[in-house]
Amino acid sequence: MKKTLLILSCCGLLACDYDNEEELFPESTECETANITYDSIIGPLMNTNCAVSGCHDGNSGLTGYTNYAAVKVIVDNGKLEQRVLVQKDMPPSAPLTSCELAQFQAWIDNGAPEN
């Protein structure tokens, strides 16, 4: 009887867990979407995910997206939003995180400022 009570007591104590992701990993849930600019966030994301060898670096036959002027053209004609945020097929190598997608959306919604 004592062993059963002890086991139930231990299991009961271990099962009472009210932690949530926001408390355990606060930085993983923070996503800055205010004041997003090309220079601060979007340019580095484009350079890491798009303007890479074999893709949109301008050397593979595809349009290069290595500077603000080139990227602004695809923002203005709707291609960036369509491919990155609607179809979500760019970049093809790996999907963007939900935070990165939110940052692209906030940037476009704010007029795609350079700096």
N, C-alpha and C positions, 0 to 999 in steps of 0.2 A: 504494500500500500504506500509506503514512504517513497519508493522508487517511482511509482506512477505519479504521485503528487509532485515530486521534484521535477520529473520530465515535463509534466504539463505546465508547471510554473515557469521553467526555463523557456519552453516553447512560447508560452504566452508573453513573456517579457520580450523575446526577440521579435515577435510578430508586430509589436506596437511601434511602428516606424512611420513618422509623419514628415520625414525629410522630403523636400522637393528639389527639382533640378536647379531652380533659381537660387535656392539657398546653398546648395552644394557646389555649384559652378557658376557664380555670378557673372564672370566675364564672358562665359559662353552664350549668355542670353542678351548681352548688350550689343546693340547694333546702332551705330551712329548714322542717322539719316538726315540730320540737319546740316545745312551749309556744305553740302557735297559739291566739290568742284572737280574739274578735270585734273588740275594740278595736284590736288590733295589725295584723291581716292581713285577716280576713274582712270586716269592715265596709268598709274601703277598697275591697276587691274588689267587694263588692256595690254600693257607691256608684258605682263606675266602670263596671260591666258590667250591673247590674240596675235600680238605682233611678235610671234616666235618663228624660228626657222621652220620652213615648210608650210607656214600658214600665212598670216597677214603681215609679214615683215617686208613685203614689196619685192622679194627676190624669187618667189615661187610662182609667179604668174598671176597671183591674186593681188588685189588692191592692198597696199600697205596702210596700216593704221598705227603709225608710229608717232603721230603728232596730233595736236588738237584740231587743226584745220581739216585733216582727213577724216577724223572721227566725227566732227560736227556735220560734215556732209551726209553721213549715214544716219545721224540723228535727225537732221532736217527732212530727209526723204522717207523716214520711218523704218528703214531697213534694220537699224540696230534694235529698236524696240520689238519689231516683228520677230527677228531671229533669236535675240537673247531673252526677251521677256514673254513673248507669246508662244512661239514654237519651241523655245528652250533647246534648240539644236546647236547652239554656239555657246561656248566652244565645244567642239566634238570630242576633245581629249578627255574632259572631265566636267561634270556639271558644276555650275557656280553654286555657292552656298546660298541659303535663303537670305542671309544678311547682304551678300554681294548683289543679289537680285533686287533687294529692297533699295540698296544704294543706287543702282542703275536707274530704278524707277523714280526715286526721289530726285536724282540729278536731271533726268529728262523732264519731269514735271516742273522743275524749277527753271527750265529754259536752257539747260546744259551749259552752265557758266564755266569759263576757263579757269579763273582763279578768284 
